[in-house]
Amino acid sequence: MNFLAHLHLADNSKTSLAANLAGDFAKGNIANYPKHLQQGIWIHRQIDQLTDSHELTKDLVAQFPKSLTRAAPIIVDLAFDHMLAKYWEEYHSLTLQQFADKAYDAIDACEHLPEKLQLLAPKIRSENWLSAYKSKKGLHRTINSVAQRISKPDIFQGATQAVDKLDIEIEIAFRTFYPQLMAYSKIWARKTPAEYL
């Protein structure tokens, strides 16, 4: 799951949107982060662990060309955000843009976010990253942007063509898996270890 899904799952579990997003940028021991971020970082890590280990996502990753083996898990995360945005009205009462604005405000209002997220936050809002996921063009642009930010962008060679070819398989996996993840996120919110509350 990428930015949009983590924010949606935070809202779904009634936990901090900004703290859940911070999990993408928080490395190491959770106790090293401010108390108001700890639960969100912990839930973010549970989401990532389940997503990476679930049979549905593992089977989907395996369908990507061998040349994309290293990039496929990242591509699936981005493609799942696209599916969530595409069918947004089935998952939330606010419009996608209303939710995006709520998320941007929550990020801006949160103190002591990881430095990389603080630096990226203005760009996330100004380029409206969360709503951009809705179109296939926006997904392609996001994939290309992620590829440019890593040390070996060639591992993404052919990624946009692969997501287009696997569109139906991605949708089936997302629609089957995501409701489970929504249920788990509520359980994790209730069962967060006491030291992270």
C-alpha positions as a printed Julia matrix, in Angstrom:
197×3 Matrix{Float64}:
   0.0     0.0     0.0
   1.2     3.49   -0.77
   0.3     6.96    0.52
  -3.43    7.01   -0.29
  -4.17    3.58    1.15
  -2.22    4.23    4.35
  -4.1     7.5     4.87
  -7.46    5.86    4.11
  -6.72    2.98    6.48
  -5.77    5.48    9.19
  -9.11    7.23    8.72
 -10.87    3.85    8.66
  -9.24    2.88   11.97
  -9.74    6.36   13.49
  -6.02    6.83   14.08
  -3.74    9.7    13.09
  -3.49   10.21    9.33
  -0.14   11.99    9.54
   1.35    9.4    11.91
   0.3     6.51    9.67
   1.86    8.23    6.66
   5.02    8.91    8.7
   5.54    5.15    8.81
   6.86    5.31    5.24
   9.66    7.59    6.42
  10.32    6.25    9.92
  13.22    3.85   10.26
  14.4     1.93   13.31
  12.95    1.76   16.79
   9.45    3.25   17.12
  10.32    4.44   20.64
  12.74    6.95   19.09
   9.8     8.9    17.61
   7.46   11.32   19.41
   4.61    9.61   21.27
   1.91   11.07   18.99
   3.49    9.29   15.98
   4.16    5.88   17.53
   0.77    4.19   17.08
   0.52    5.28   13.44
   4.03    4.05   12.64
   3.27    0.71   14.32
   0.0     0.27   12.37
   1.77    1.26    9.13
   4.31   -1.5     9.72
   1.56   -4.08   10.38
  -0.13   -3.09    7.1
   3.12   -3.4     5.15
   3.97   -6.74    6.73
   0.57   -8.27    5.95
   0.55   -6.84    2.41
   4.02   -8.21    1.65
   3.28  -11.67    3.07
  -0.31  -12.21    1.87
  -0.82  -14.93   -0.75
  -2.93  -12.64   -2.96
  -0.22  -10.0    -3.25
   2.57  -12.58   -3.55
   0.71  -14.26   -6.41
   0.15  -10.9    -8.1
   3.82   -9.92   -7.77
   4.79  -13.26   -9.32
   2.79  -12.42  -12.47
   5.05   -9.48  -13.33
   7.86  -10.09  -15.85
  11.1   -11.44  -14.37
  12.87   -8.18  -15.3
  10.56   -6.4   -12.8
  11.07   -8.83   -9.91
  12.7    -6.22   -7.64
  10.3    -3.42   -8.52
   7.07   -5.46   -8.63
   6.17   -5.12   -4.9
   6.51   -1.32   -5.17
   4.52   -1.26   -8.42
   1.73   -3.29   -6.77
   1.58   -0.79   -3.87
   1.19    2.07   -6.36
  -1.35    0.16   -8.46
  -3.43   -0.59   -5.36
  -3.55    3.14   -4.58
  -4.77    3.66   -8.15
  -7.54    1.1    -7.64
  -8.56    2.72   -4.36
  -8.73    6.13   -6.03
 -10.55    4.75   -9.08
 -13.32    3.21   -6.94
 -13.05    5.71   -4.09
 -16.78    6.31   -3.64
 -17.18    2.64   -2.67
 -14.75    3.05    0.23
 -15.39    6.53    1.69
 -18.23    9.01    2.19
 -16.1    12.07    1.32
 -15.09   12.72   -2.27
 -11.49   11.87   -3.09
 -10.57   15.56   -3.27
 -12.27   16.32    0.05
 -10.36   13.47    1.68
  -7.11   14.58    0.02
  -7.57   18.09    1.45
  -8.3    16.63    4.9
  -5.11   14.53    4.67
  -2.96   17.46    3.49
  -4.26   19.56    6.4
  -3.52   16.74    8.88
   0.04   16.4     7.57
   0.62   20.17    7.73
  -0.74   20.35   11.29
   1.36   17.48   12.65
   4.57   18.4    14.47
   7.87   16.5    14.47
   7.26   14.43   11.34
  10.31   12.63    9.9
  12.45   15.15    8.03
  11.96   13.58    4.59
   8.18   13.78    4.97
   8.4    17.41    6.13
  10.38   18.26    3.0
   8.02   16.33    0.72
   4.73   17.52    2.24
   4.47   20.81    0.28
   4.99   18.93   -3.0
   2.42   16.28   -2.06
  -0.16   19.04   -1.66
   0.89   21.34   -4.53
   0.92   18.46   -7.03
  -2.19   16.88   -5.44
  -0.61   13.44   -5.32
  -3.58   11.72   -3.69
  -6.13   12.67   -6.34
  -3.61   12.09   -9.15
  -3.75    8.34   -8.47
  -7.27    8.17   -9.93
  -6.3     8.18  -13.61
  -4.12    5.64  -15.41
  -2.01    8.58  -16.59
  -1.53    9.62  -12.95
  -0.48    6.08  -12.02
   2.06    6.04  -14.86
   3.41    9.42  -13.75
   3.73    8.19  -10.16
   5.59    5.03  -11.23
   8.01    7.11  -13.32
   8.49    9.56  -10.45
   9.29    6.77   -7.98
  11.75    5.27  -10.47
  13.58    8.6   -10.75
  13.99    8.84   -6.96
  15.89    5.58   -6.54
  19.52    4.73   -7.24
  18.72    2.12   -9.93
  15.75    3.42  -11.97
  16.29    0.73  -14.63
  14.62   -1.85  -12.35
  11.34   -0.11  -13.33
  11.93   -0.56  -17.07
   8.59   -1.66  -18.59
   6.61   -1.06  -15.38
   3.83    1.05  -16.92
   3.26   -1.5   -19.68
   3.14   -4.29  -17.09
   0.47   -2.59  -14.95
  -1.64   -1.97  -18.04
  -1.35   -5.61  -19.09
  -2.18   -6.87  -15.56
  -5.0    -4.39  -14.95
  -7.71   -7.02  -14.37
  -5.48   -9.17  -12.15
  -4.55   -6.09  -10.08
  -8.2    -5.12   -9.66
  -9.24   -8.62   -8.58
  -6.39   -8.83   -6.04
  -7.14   -5.34   -4.7
 -10.88   -5.87   -4.36
 -10.33   -9.2    -2.59
  -7.51   -8.1    -0.29
  -8.34   -4.5     0.62
 -11.55   -5.18    2.62
  -9.51   -7.61    4.73
  -6.91   -4.9     5.3
  -9.64   -2.45    6.35
 -10.85   -4.93    8.96
  -7.32   -5.64   10.2
  -6.53   -1.92   10.53
  -9.43   -1.54   12.98
  -8.21   -4.54   14.97
  -4.65   -3.16   15.09
  -5.96    0.21   16.3
  -7.61   -1.61   19.24
  -4.64   -3.91   19.87
  -1.77   -1.43   19.58
   0.85   -2.24   22.23
   0.38    0.01   25.27
   3.89    1.49   24.96
   2.91    3.08   21.61
  -0.22    4.8    22.94
